[in-house]
Amino acid sequence: MNSKTKITFYGHSLFVIQSENGIRIGIDPYNERVKSDLPDVSADIVIVSHYHYDHSNSNLFKGNPKIIDRAGIYDFKGIPINGYLSFHDNNRGASRGNNIIFKFEVDGIKFAHLGDYGSAENEKTLSEIRDLDVIFIPVGGVFTINYKEAVNLIKELKPRIAVPMHFKEKDTHVGVDDITSFKNSLDDFNKVKEIGNSFEISKEELPSPTEIWIMRGI
């Protein structure tokens, strides 16, 4: 087992978080329309922000995981999870429907995955996720907030670590922007790190103020 919490990025919006005692949380699995080569992954819990092909391929995960795909309050295998309704666009869902922001805690570290975030239902939604350690945030625009909106939201929420996602990679087929513009807009942050496809961290090691950790999909 790991002595720290492990975060692995498989590209697009797909992450696997593994707790110190080996509980695995998979988030927003994609299908072959996103990447031709799908990863070999297992999970105990799978979180789905919405049912578009690039976020909802739950069958990708081995291990007969528990699927959580609705807003609400959950606790599974000791992992508290809250899902908050938001929108996939800036028109209250009229263009692309709803999206769920999931906040959860692993080993004392508070995470939030914004899915395909376009806008919040109201200010209360964002107030619920202000006390964060790690946020996974879309930056590629087109179907979500763009890089400028992402930077502003990170500044507003002030997480310890902000991890960009949902951007164009060399092996992805989704028509979103690459990460260049986002990377060029980070002068106001104290530290920007490029850290590969995974990292391990404990609560005691969380930085302050906010750092941007850019990951590379496996």
N, C-alpha and C positions, 0 to 999 in steps of 0.2 A: 504494500500500500504506500501511497505518497504521504510524506510528512507535511506537505503543503497542499493548497488548492491548486489544481492544474487547469489551465485554460488552453484549449486547442482550437485553432481556426481552420476550417475546411473550405474557405472561400465563400463569396457572396454574403449570406447572412447566417451561415451554419457554424455553430460553435458546439463544443462539448466541454462542460465543466465537470471536473471530477473532484469530489470532496476528499478530505484526508482519510476517511474510512472507505473510500472506493465507490461511493454513490455517484452515478453519472447522469447528468442532465444534458440532453440534446436539444438544440434550439433551431427551428426553422430549416428543416432538411429540404433540399432541392432534388429535382429529377434530372434526367439526361438532357433535357432541353437547356439546362444551365451549364453543365459540364459533361462532356462525353464520357469521361471516366469518373464513376461514382466512388466515393470513399467507402472503406470497410469499417463500419462503426457499430458500436453497441451502446445501449442506454437503459437506465432504469426508469427514467422520466423523459418524455418528449413534450416540449412546449411548442405550440403552433400559433403564430400571431394572426394568420388569416389563411384562407384556402385558395391561394394562387399556386401554380405549379412550382414556383421557385422558393416556396416556403413550407410546403405541406406534404412532402413525400415521407410520411411516417414509417412506411414499410422499409425504408432504407436501414433502419436500426434493427439490429439483432437484440435478443434478450426479452422479447415480449413486454415492452415498456408500457407504463401508464401514460396515456395521452391526455394532455390538458390543452384545450383549444377554445375555451370560453372565458370571458371576464368573470371574476369572482375570487373567493378566498379558498385556498387549498393548503393542505399539509400532507405530504407523502414521504415516507421514509425519513421523517424528521426534517424535511426541507419545506419551510413556509414559502408559499407562492401566492402573490396577489396579481390578478389580471385587471387592467384598467382599460375601458373602452376609449378608443381614439379613432381617427379617420385616416384613410389611405390617400387623401387629397386635402386641398384647402377649401373644399366646398361641402363640408359636413357629410362626406361620403357619397355625394350625388354622382361623382365621376367614377370612383373606384371602390366604393364600399367602406366597410369598417376595418379597423386594425386594433389589435390588442397590445398594449404595453405590458410586459410582464416584469414584475419586481420580485426578486427572491433572495434568500440569504443562505450562504454556504460557508460553514466554518467561521461564522461571525462577519463575513464579508458581504456587503449589500450590493447586489447586481441589479441592473435593469437592461432589458433588451427591447429596443423600440420597434422591432419589426419593420414594416414599410410605413413608417410614420410620415404623415402629411400635415396633420394639425391635431390639436387637442379638442376634446369636447368642451372644456371650460378651464379656467385657471386652477380649479380644484384638482384636476387631473395631474397637472404638472407639479402642484404643491405636494402631491403624494409621493413624488419621486425625487424630491430635492435632496434628501439625506442619503446620498449614494456613495459607494466606493468605486465601483466599476460600471461604466455605461457603454453599451454597444449601440452605435448610432449610425444611421445611413447617411452617406455623404455624396452619392452619385447622381442625385437629382432625377429628372425625367418622371419617375413614378413616386418619388418621395421628396422630402426636403432636399435642397441643393447644398453645396458646400458652404455657402455663406450663411444659410439658415442653420446649418449644423454647427458652425463655429459659434454663432450667437447663442444657440441653445446650450452648448457646453458651458459658455461663460455664465449663462443664467443659472444652470443647475449645479455647477461647481463640483463635479465628482472628483475623486482622487485620481482616477485614471479614465480617460476617454479612448475607446477603441473604435476606429472607423470601420464601416462595413458597407455592403451593397454598392460596391464600385466595380468598374470594369477591370478585369484581370486578363492576362494573355490567353488563358484557356477558358474564359467564360463567354457564353453566347448571348448574354442579356445586353440590350442596348442602353446602357447607362454610361455616365461619364467616368473616366478613370480618376485616380486619386491625386493627380498633379495639382489641380486648382486648390484642393483642400490643403495639400502640403504647403503650398505657397501662401497660405492665409493664416499661418500659425505664429506670426511674430509676437503676438501678445502673450504667448504661453511660455512659462519658464523653461520647460524641457520637452523636446520631441524625440522619441526613441523609435527606431525600427528594430523589431525584436524577433523576426522570423515567424514560424507558424505556431509556437506554443510558449508558454511561460508558467512558472510556478511561483506562488506568492502566499504569504501569511498576512493576517490582519495587521500585525506589528510592522510589516514592511511597506505598508501603503504610503505613497508619497503625499506631500502637501506643500504648496498648492497643486492645482490640477496639472497633470502631465498627459501628453498625447502619446499613446503607444500604438504604433502602426504595425499591424501583423500581415503576414503573407500567407495566403491560403495554401494548404497542402495540395 
